[in-house]
Amino acid sequence: MKDSLFNKEYIAPTLTIDMVIFQITNNRLNVLLTKRAQRPFKSTWALPGGYNAAGQTTLEAADAIMHRKVGLDIHSQLVHIEQLYTFDTVARDPRGHAVAVVYSGYGREIELDSPNQTAQFFDVSELPKLAFDHAKIIDYALQRLRNRIGYTNLAQAFLPKQFTLTSLQDIYQAVLDKPLDKRNFRKRITSLDMIHDTGRTTAGRAHRPAKLYAFNSTNIAVVDAERF
């Protein structure tokens, strides 16, 4: 007896793109959300996303969606972009089977062009009620970020080209959401072949000038097998 699935008309699932964009503001990790204008989940906050049109790669679709929805150029305003995961649970969208290819992006001082405050950054620890399965997607992206920052040089995505060790520690603490011992942190960081002393110091401050450092490479790569 043939499987009943072979007797049914083939209906392709909808392909959508969502983006999880992180930045750090006031030493707090934030994620970008947009308020939905249509049903389902009208007026509910969600990850910025949309449909992947025929003839577009998923990254091209992500770029077009972000331009259209929040006025964000992902290639110039984000330091790093990577494909996070494909979420394909059949019942994740009440309109029907929708497969979501999700990208994660990281940047600093990201500027948005969103009328009526329909897009804004939220502290990851104080998120509003979210549409679809976006709470699970953000949690997955957050855990991925926390894992990767421990053994790669991904922290550079949140920093200017030159920075102090205090600023670098602030980034790690914001992402990991926990305090780190200053002495142990500096010992660990300086033991890695990840940053170098630029020979410059901060200026125009009341306190003693601090050394400025820079990452050895702008490419995101593994620097140590251990995690913080």
C-alpha positions in Angstrom: 0.0 0.0 0.0 1.4 3.4 -1.0 2.0 6.0 1.6 -0.9 8.4 1.6 1.5 11.3 1.4 2.2 10.4 -2.2 -1.5 10.7 -3.1 -1.7 14.3 -1.9 -1.1 17.4 -4.0 2.4 18.8 -3.3 2.2 22.3 -1.5 5.5 24.0 -0.9 5.9 25.7 2.5 6.3 29.4 2.6 10.0 30.6 2.9 10.5 33.5 5.2 13.6 35.4 6.6 14.0 36.7 10.1 16.9 38.6 11.6 18.2 38.7 15.2 20.2 41.9 15.5 22.2 42.5 18.7 23.9 45.6 19.9 25.1 46.8 23.3 23.8 50.0 24.8 24.8 51.3 28.2 26.4 48.0 28.9 23.2 46.1 28.3 22.7 43.6 25.4 19.8 44.7 23.2 17.9 43.0 20.3 16.0 44.7 17.5 12.2 44.2 17.3 9.5 45.6 15.0 5.8 46.0 15.8 3.6 44.0 13.4 1.1 46.1 11.3 -1.0 43.1 10.1 -2.6 39.9 11.3 -1.7 37.5 12.7 -0.3 39.1 15.9 -1.1 42.6 14.8 0.5 45.3 17.1 2.7 42.6 18.7 6.4 42.9 18.7 8.4 40.5 16.6 11.8 40.0 14.9 12.1 42.0 11.7 11.4 39.6 8.8 9.5 38.9 5.7 9.1 36.7 2.6 11.9 35.4 0.5 10.9 36.2 -3.1 11.7 34.0 -6.0 15.1 34.9 -7.6 16.6 36.1 -4.3 19.1 34.3 -2.1 18.2 34.3 1.6 20.8 36.9 2.3 19.6 39.2 -0.5 16.1 38.8 0.9 17.3 39.7 4.4 19.0 42.8 3.0 15.9 43.9 1.1 13.6 43.3 4.1 15.8 45.3 6.5 16.0 48.2 4.1 12.3 48.2 3.7 11.2 47.7 7.3 13.8 49.6 9.3 16.0 51.5 6.8 19.0 49.4 7.8 21.8 48.4 5.5 23.0 45.2 6.9 26.3 45.2 5.0 27.4 48.7 6.0 25.8 49.1 9.5 26.5 45.6 10.9 30.0 44.4 11.7 29.2 40.7 11.3 26.3 38.7 9.8 25.9 34.9 9.9 23.2 32.4 9.1 21.9 31.3 12.5 19.5 28.4 11.9 16.5 27.2 10.0 13.3 27.0 12.0 10.8 24.7 10.3 8.2 23.5 12.9 5.0 23.0 10.9 2.7 24.9 13.3 5.0 27.9 14.0 2.8 30.2 11.8 -1.0 30.1 12.1 -1.3 31.0 8.4 0.3 27.7 7.3 3.6 25.9 7.1 6.4 28.5 7.0 10.1 27.7 7.0 12.2 30.6 8.5 15.8 31.0 7.6 17.2 33.2 10.5 20.3 35.4 10.3 22.0 37.0 13.3 23.8 40.3 13.0 26.0 42.3 15.4 26.8 46.0 15.5 27.2 49.2 17.5 25.4 52.5 17.4 23.0 51.2 14.8 20.8 53.9 13.3 17.2 53.0 12.3 14.8 54.7 9.9 11.5 53.6 11.4 8.5 55.9 11.4 6.2 56.0 14.5 8.6 53.9 16.6 7.6 50.7 14.9 11.1 49.4 15.4 13.3 49.7 18.4 15.9 47.9 20.5 14.9 46.1 23.7 17.0 44.8 26.5 17.2 41.0 26.1 16.2 40.5 29.8 13.1 42.7 29.4 11.4 41.6 26.2 7.7 42.2 25.6 5.4 39.5 24.5 6.5 38.3 21.1 4.8 37.0 18.0 5.1 33.5 16.5 8.1 31.5 18.0 10.3 34.5 18.1 11.0 34.2 21.8 12.5 30.8 21.2 14.5 32.1 18.2 16.0 35.0 20.3 16.8 32.6 23.1 18.6 30.3 20.6 20.5 33.3 19.1 21.4 34.5 22.6 22.8 31.1 23.7 24.8 30.9 20.4 26.2 34.4 21.0 27.2 33.6 24.6 28.9 30.4 23.5 30.8 32.0 20.6 32.0 35.1 22.4 33.8 32.7 24.9 36.1 31.1 22.3 36.2 33.6 19.3 37.0 37.2 18.8 33.3 38.1 18.1 33.4 40.7 20.9 34.9 43.1 18.3 31.5 43.4 16.6 30.4 45.6 19.5 33.5 47.7 19.9 35.2 50.6 18.0 38.5 49.7 16.4 40.4 50.9 19.5 39.2 50.2 23.0 40.3 49.9 26.6 40.4 46.6 28.5 37.6 48.0 30.7 35.4 48.5 27.6 36.2 45.0 26.4 35.3 43.5 29.8 32.0 45.5 29.7 31.2 43.7 26.4 31.8 40.3 27.8 29.8 41.0 31.0 26.9 42.4 28.9 26.7 39.4 26.7 27.3 36.8 29.4 25.0 38.7 31.8 27.4 38.2 34.8 30.2 40.0 36.5 33.8 38.9 35.7 36.8 39.3 38.0 38.9 42.1 36.6 42.3 40.6 37.3 41.3 37.1 36.0 39.7 38.6 32.9 42.7 40.7 31.9 45.1 37.7 32.5 43.0 35.5 30.3 42.5 38.1 27.5 46.2 39.1 27.4 47.2 35.4 27.2 45.2 35.0 23.9 46.6 35.9 20.6 43.5 38.1 20.0 44.3 41.8 20.8 47.4 44.0 20.9 48.5 47.2 22.5 48.2 50.1 20.0 50.7 52.2 21.9 48.0 54.9 22.4 46.1 55.9 25.4 42.8 57.6 26.2 43.0 61.4 26.5 40.9 64.2 27.9 39.7 62.3 31.0 39.9 63.1 34.6 41.4 59.7 35.5 44.7 58.2 34.5 44.9 57.6 30.8 44.2 54.0 29.9 45.9 51.9 27.2 44.1 51.4 23.9 44.0 48.0 22.3 42.9 46.6 18.9 42.0 43.2 17.6 44.7 41.4 15.6 42.2 40.4 12.9 38.9 41.7 11.7 37.9 38.2 10.6 35.8 36.3 13.1 37.7 33.2 14.2 38.3 30.8 17.0 41.0 32.0 19.4 40.7 29.5 22.3 38.9 26.3 23.0 38.0 27.3 26.6 35.0 29.5 27.5 34.7 32.3 30.1 
